[in-house]
Amino acid sequence: MSAAAAPRSDVVIIGAGILGAAVAYFASSAGLSVTVVERGSIASGTTSRCEGNLLVSDKEVGPELDLSLYSQTLWRGELAEHAADWEFEAKGGLVVSATDRGKRALGALVAHQRGLGIRVDDVGDAGALREIEPYLNPAMAGGAFYPDDAQVQPVLAAHHLLRLARDRGARLLTRTAVHAIHVTSGRATGVDTTAGRIDAGAVIVCAGPWSGEVAALAGVTLPVLPRRGFVLVSEPLPPTVRHKVYSAEYVENVASSDAGLQVSSVVEGTPSGTILMGASRERVGFDTTFSSEAVGRIARAGIELFPVLAGVQIMRTYSGFRPYCPDHLPVIGEDGRMPGLWHAAGHEGAGIGLSVGTAKLLVQSLRGEPTDLSLEPFRPHRFDERPAA
């Protein structure tokens, strides 16, 4: 059925990445009629250009950590029966520091996180680190191990969530671009697409780093910006890196608003034997130009963590755009400036892990139900708010 002949949907979702797929799954599971519109193919944007991390270790204490822990309960609970479909790996994460100063700072963070109920173990010296990761640089001073850090294959996750949504009646239109959002009496009421008009009770923007451009179609300003990052993929190796391993500086870079190039070590193995190395961050718009500086710094940083990788061949590199918000919190929920317009975007590098929690909370709010977590910190219109005089 074409969009032009389509009946009205309860919700139309713009974007078929992991966020759009998760929202479609929870909305259709709640009995809502759903249409998903995607200008490319399923997971063809940021979702296909990331590592699929489900992390608690890199979250600052506050609303994002709460959302991460909530999402973990869904990945491991309500959605656990589908774990094999998206290659869920409860691999654990190891954060390391090369200096005693960094080790002390990490220890203070660990103590605080443990008080919040996060499972984390101090790893006090190089010997204990090497028991966890035998090929790790012995110069590392200490670290922290997070057993609940996990990973999924993000493209598989998006495809399978959409398959489940379609089993529940959702419709999917790929190769279909949205070129207008209809506003009637101050309310978003549908979209115009290259396949025709779709009327809906709610329009949900799940367009990743392009969400600001999509929101602008309704006259709304949403400061979601692209933040480019590169990943290196090695040749297949015998088992070398057992967990996700990254330097303590990675957490600082995640929380930074610096527009310039930042690189911190992130290294992990995959079931196929390849090694993934990241991570870089820089705000260069949607520039897809290959950066030899970023790739070179990533490779050197990876070798600092695992000297055994020095002679390994790199098969390929890829880059993608993380959807970045200035305050490092995503935008989730109905836009206070435009009733009927909803957002699930701006998760930066945490979108895979936070997707299912975001989606379930959004659908609860959409249905007028109490939400399991407050969406107040994530309100989309917060950037237009000014302190009272």
C-alpha positions in Angstrom: 0.0 0.0 0.0 1.5 3.4 -0.9 1.6 6.3 1.6 -0.9 8.2 -0.5 -3.5 5.6 0.0 -2.5 4.9 3.6 -5.0 5.2 6.5 -4.3 7.6 9.3 -1.7 6.2 11.8 -1.6 6.8 15.5 2.1 7.6 15.1 4.4 8.2 12.2 8.1 7.7 13.0 10.8 9.4 10.9 13.9 7.3 10.8 14.5 3.5 10.8 17.7 3.4 12.8 17.8 1.8 16.3 15.7 4.6 17.9 13.0 4.5 15.3 13.0 0.7 15.4 12.7 0.6 19.2 9.9 3.2 19.2 8.1 1.2 16.5 8.4 -2.0 18.6 7.1 -0.5 21.8 4.4 1.5 20.2 3.0 -1.4 18.1 3.3 -3.6 21.2 1.1 -1.1 23.0 -1.6 -1.5 20.3 -0.9 1.7 18.4 -1.0 1.9 14.6 2.5 2.7 13.4 4.1 3.9 10.2 7.9 4.2 9.9 9.3 6.4 7.2 13.0 6.1 6.2 14.7 7.9 3.4 17.3 5.2 3.0 17.3 1.6 4.1 16.9 0.2 7.6 19.8 1.2 9.9 21.6 3.0 7.0 22.7 6.0 9.0 24.5 6.2 12.4 23.2 2.8 13.5 25.3 1.0 10.9 28.5 3.0 11.8 28.9 2.3 15.4 30.0 -0.5 17.7 26.7 -1.4 19.4 27.7 -0.6 23.0 25.4 -1.1 26.0 27.5 0.7 28.6 27.0 1.9 32.2 30.7 2.6 32.8 31.0 5.8 30.7 27.9 7.6 32.0 28.1 10.6 34.3 26.0 10.3 37.4 22.6 11.7 36.7 19.7 11.3 34.3 21.7 9.6 31.5 23.1 7.0 33.9 19.5 6.4 35.2 18.3 5.9 31.7 21.2 3.5 31.0 20.5 1.4 34.0 16.8 1.3 33.0 17.6 0.3 29.5 19.8 -2.5 30.8 16.9 -4.0 32.6 15.0 -4.1 29.3 17.8 -5.6 27.2 18.4 -8.2 29.9 14.8 -8.7 30.9 11.8 -8.0 28.7 13.9 -8.4 25.5 16.2 -11.2 26.6 14.4 -13.8 24.5 15.7 -12.0 21.4 19.3 -11.8 22.6 20.6 -14.3 20.0 18.9 -12.3 17.2 21.1 -9.3 17.8 24.2 -11.1 19.1 23.9 -9.8 22.7 27.3 -10.2 24.4 27.6 -9.6 28.2 31.3 -9.1 27.7 32.0 -6.6 30.5 34.0 -3.4 30.3 37.5 -2.6 31.6 38.5 1.0 32.2 42.2 1.5 32.8 44.5 4.3 33.8 48.2 4.7 33.0 48.9 7.1 35.9 48.6 6.9 39.7 46.6 10.2 39.5 44.2 8.7 37.1 43.9 5.6 39.2 42.9 7.6 42.2 40.3 9.6 40.3 38.9 6.4 38.9 38.8 4.9 42.4 36.8 7.8 43.7 34.3 7.4 40.8 34.0 3.7 41.4 33.2 4.3 45.1 30.5 6.8 44.1 29.0 4.5 41.4 29.0 1.5 43.8 26.9 3.6 46.2 24.4 4.0 43.4 24.0 0.3 43.0 26.3 -0.1 39.9 28.3 -3.3 39.8 31.9 -2.4 39.5 35.1 -3.9 40.8 38.3 -2.1 41.6 41.3 -3.6 39.8 44.2 -2.3 41.9 47.4 -3.2 40.0 48.9 -4.2 36.7 49.0 -7.9 37.8 45.2 -8.0 38.4 44.6 -6.2 35.1 46.7 -8.8 33.2 44.6 -11.5 34.7 41.5 -9.9 33.1 43.3 -9.0 29.8 46.6 -10.9 29.3 47.8 -8.8 26.4 47.2 -5.4 28.1 50.1 -3.0 28.4 51.8 -3.9 31.8 52.5 -0.2 32.4 48.8 0.4 33.3 48.5 1.5 36.9 45.0 0.2 37.7 41.5 0.1 36.6 37.8 -0.8 37.1 35.8 -3.7 35.7 32.1 -3.3 34.9 30.5 -6.7 34.5 27.3 -5.2 33.1 28.8 -3.5 30.1 27.6 -5.4 27.0 27.3 -5.2 23.3 24.8 -6.0 20.5 25.2 -6.0 16.7 23.3 -2.7 16.0 22.1 -3.4 12.5 20.7 -6.8 13.5 19.0 -5.1 16.5 17.3 -2.5 14.3 16.2 -5.0 11.8 14.8 -7.4 14.3 13.0 -4.8 16.3 11.3 -3.6 13.1 10.5 -7.2 12.2 8.7 -7.6 15.5 6.9 -4.3 15.0 5.8 -5.3 11.6 4.5 -8.6 13.1 2.3 -6.4 15.3 1.0 -4.4 12.3 3.5 -1.6 11.8 4.1 -0.4 8.3 7.6 0.4 7.0 8.3 2.7 4.0 12.0 2.8 3.0 13.5 4.9 0.2 10.9 7.5 1.3 11.9 11.0 2.3 9.9 13.4 4.4 9.9 16.9 3.0 7.2 18.5 5.2 5.6 18.2 8.6 2.0 19.3 8.6 1.0 21.7 11.4 -2.7 22.3 11.9 -3.9 24.8 14.5 -0.5 24.7 16.1 -0.2 20.9 16.2 1.8 18.4 14.2 -0.7 16.3 12.4 1.3 14.3 9.8 4.0 14.4 7.1 4.4 14.8 3.4 6.7 12.3 1.9 8.0 11.4 -1.6 5.3 8.6 -1.5 2.4 10.8 -0.4 0.9 12.3 2.7 0.5 10.4 6.0 -1.8 11.8 8.6 -1.0 10.9 12.2 -1.9 11.6 15.8 1.8 12.1 16.6 5.0 12.7 14.6 8.1 11.2 16.2 11.5 12.4 15.0 14.1 9.6 15.3 16.5 10.9 12.6 19.8 10.7 14.5 22.2 13.6 13.7 19.7 14.8 11.1 17.0 15.3 13.7 17.5 19.1 13.9 17.0 19.3 10.1 13.8 17.3 10.4 12.4 19.3 13.4 13.0 22.5 11.4 10.3 21.2 8.9 7.9 22.0 11.7 9.5 25.3 12.5 11.1 24.0 15.6 14.8 24.5 16.5 16.5 21.5 17.9 20.3 21.7 18.6 21.2 18.2 17.6 24.6 18.4 15.8 26.8 15.8 14.1 30.0 14.7 15.9 32.2 12.6 13.6 34.1 9.6 14.8 36.3 6.9 13.1 36.6 3.2 13.9 39.4 0.9 12.7 38.8 -2.8 12.0 41.8 -5.2 12.1 42.4 -8.5 10.4 40.9 -11.6 12.2 43.2 -12.7 15.1 43.3 -15.5 17.6 41.5 -14.4 20.9 43.4 -11.3 22.0 41.0 -8.8 23.6 38.4 -10.3 25.8 36.4 -7.3 26.9 35.7 -3.7 25.9 38.8 -1.9 27.1 39.2 1.8 27.2 41.3 4.5 28.9 39.8 6.7 31.6 40.3 9.7 29.3 37.5 8.3 27.1 34.9 9.2 29.8 36.3 12.8 29.8 36.0 13.0 26.0 32.4 11.8 26.0 31.5 14.6 28.4 33.5 17.2 26.6 32.0 19.9 24.3 35.3 20.6 22.5 34.7 20.9 18.8 38.3 19.9 17.9 39.6 16.4 17.4 39.7 14.3 20.5 41.1 10.7 20.6 41.1 8.2 23.5 41.8 4.5 23.5 38.9 2.1 23.0 39.7 -1.5 22.0 37.5 -4.6 21.8 37.4 -8.0 20.1 34.5 -9.4 18.1 33.2 -12.9 17.7 34.7 -13.1 14.2 38.2 -12.3 15.6 38.6 -8.8 14.3 39.6 -6.0 16.7 37.7 -2.7 16.7 39.7 0.4 17.7 38.4 3.9 18.4 37.5 6.4 19.4 37.7 9.9 17.9 35.3 12.8 18.3 35.2 16.1 16.3 32.5 18.5 15.2 33.1 19.0 11.5 29.5 19.1 10.3 28.6 16.3 7.9 32.0 16.2 6.4 32.7 12.5 5.4 36.4 13.2 4.3 38.8 10.5 5.5 41.1 11.9 8.3 44.5 10.4 8.3 45.2 12.3 11.5 42.3 10.8 13.4 42.9 7.3 12.1 46.6 7.5 12.9 46.0 8.8 16.5 43.4 6.0 17.0 45.9 3.4 15.9 48.7 4.7 18.2 46.3 5.0 21.1 45.2 1.4 20.6 48.8 0.2 20.5 49.4 2.0 23.8 46.8 -0.1 25.4 47.7 -3.4 23.6 51.3 -3.3 22.3 50.6 -6.8 20.7 48.6 -4.9 18.0 51.6 -3.1 16.7 52.1 -5.4 13.7 48.4 -6.1 13.0 46.9 -5.3 9.6 44.0 -2.9 9.4 41.4 -4.2 7.0 39.2 -1.1 6.8 38.1 2.0 8.6 34.7 3.6 8.8 33.2 6.8 10.1 29.9 8.0 11.3 28.1 10.9 13.0 27.0 10.8 16.6 23.9 13.0 17.3 25.3 15.5 19.8 23.4 17.8 22.1 25.2 20.7 23.9 24.3 19.5 27.4 25.1 15.9 26.5 21.6 14.7 27.3 19.2 13.3 24.6 15.9 14.9 23.7 13.0 12.6 24.5 9.3 13.3 24.6 6.8 15.7 23.3 8.0 19.1 22.2 6.5 21.8 24.5 6.6 24.3 21.6 4.7 22.0 19.2 2.1 19.6 20.5 2.0 16.4 18.5 5.7 16.6 17.7 7.8 14.1 19.6 11.6 13.5 19.7 13.9 10.6 20.4 17.3 11.8 19.4 20.6 13.4 20.6 22.0 10.3 22.4 25.5 10.9 20.9 27.5 7.7 21.2 25.1 6.0 23.6 22.1 5.6 21.3 22.2 1.8 20.9 22.3 1.1 24.6 19.7 3.8 25.5 17.4 3.1 22.6 15.0 0.6 24.3 14.7 2.6 27.5 14.1 5.8 25.5 11.4 4.1 23.4 9.5 2.5 26.2 9.4 5.7 28.2 8.3 7.8 25.2 5.5 5.4 24.4 4.4 5.4 28.0 4.2 9.2 27.9 2.5 9.2 24.5 -0.2 7.0 25.9 -0.7 9.3 28.9 0.7 6.8 31.4 3.1 7.4 34.3 6.6 6.9 33.0 9.0 4.5 34.8 11.6 7.4 34.8 10.9 11.1 34.6 11.4 12.5 31.1 11.8 16.1 32.6 15.6 16.2 32.2 15.3 15.2 28.5 12.5 17.7 27.5 13.1 18.8 23.9 12.2 22.5 24.5 14.7 22.9 27.4 17.2 24.8 25.1 14.6 27.6 24.5 14.0 28.1 28.2 15.6 31.0 30.0 16.0 31.5 33.8 13.4 33.7 35.3 14.5 37.3 36.0 
